[in-house]
Amino acid sequence: SPSLVKLEKLDLSMNDIAALPLEIENLVALTELNLDQNCIVSIPDSISGLKKLKTLSLQHNQICVQSTKFSEKNLQPLPKVLFTDTLVVDLNLRGNQITNGQLVCAC
């Protein structure tokens, strides 16, 4: 939404969100995004539009890696663009079924 292009911080924690809308990329000034305690299983590639994003908190969601053989049926829960196209330096995945080793494989 054009009216939200200056939004820098967004807290959507505890909202039973299952998926982020692709339009999330329109929040171009966003530096902090809190998605704690939702039902999110993956982050869309459109997160790459958040070029200024530095902090992403995904505590206590449903993010996991069943297999490191990614396909259309087994998507990467955290797309590579999250690490290459944004400024994320603070990523909180506490309370999800994913390990640091799996995160390295996923990227």
N, C-alpha and C positions, 0 to 999 in steps of 0.2 A: 504494500500500500504506500503510495507516495507520501502520505502524511506521517509515516513512521521511518523515513529515511535517515533521520537524525537520532533515532533511538540508539543509545549506547549500552544499556544494561536491561536484560529481560529475565525475569524469574517466572518460570512456568512449572515450578515444582509442585508435586502433589495434585496433579490434575487428571490422572488416568489417561494421559496421552500415550497412544500406541505408536504413532509415527509422526515425524515432523513433515509439515507440508513442503512441497517443492518451492513454494513462494518464500521460504525462509531466506533465500538468497537476496531478496529485495531489501533486507535490513542491513544495508551496506556499512553503516557506522557502528554496528554492534561490536563491542569489545568483550562483553561478558554474557554468557548464556547459561542459566541454571535450569536443568531438566531433571533434578533429583526426584526420586520416588514417583516414577511414572511406570509405564509398561513398554518402554521403547526397546526394540530388539536391534535396530540398526539406524545409522545416520545416512541420509541421502547424499549423493554426489553434489547436490545443489548447495551444500554447506560451503563449497569452494567460493561462492559469491561473497562470503563474509571475510573479506580480505583483512579486516582489522581485528578479527576475533582472537583474543589472547587467552581467555579463560572459558573452559567448557566443563561443566560439572554434570555427570551422568550417574551419580550415586544411586544405588538400589533400583536399577532397571532390570531388563531381561537380556542384556547384551552378553552373548556367548559365542564361542567358536566351536561348532560341532566337528568340523574337519577343515584342514587348510587347503583342500581342493575346492576352490571357489568356482561357482558357476551361476547361472541365472536362478537356479533353485537354492543354491547355498551362497548367498551374497556375503561379501565382506561386511562385518558389522560396522567397521570404521573405515571409510574409504581413504585411499592413499591421498586424495586431494586435501583431506583435513590437515595433513602434515606438510604438504607441499605448497598449497595455495592460500593458507591462512597463517596467522602469526601465533597460533596456539602454543603456549609454553606451560600452561597449567591445565592438565586433563585429569579429572578425578573419576575413576571407574570403580571406586569402592562399593562392595556389595553386589557386584555383577559376577557372572560365572566366566571370567576371562582372566588369564594369567599374563604376566609381562612377556613370557616366551611366545604365547599365542598372538599377542599384540604385534610383536616383531614379525612373525610369520604373516600376519594379516596385512602388513604394510609393504 
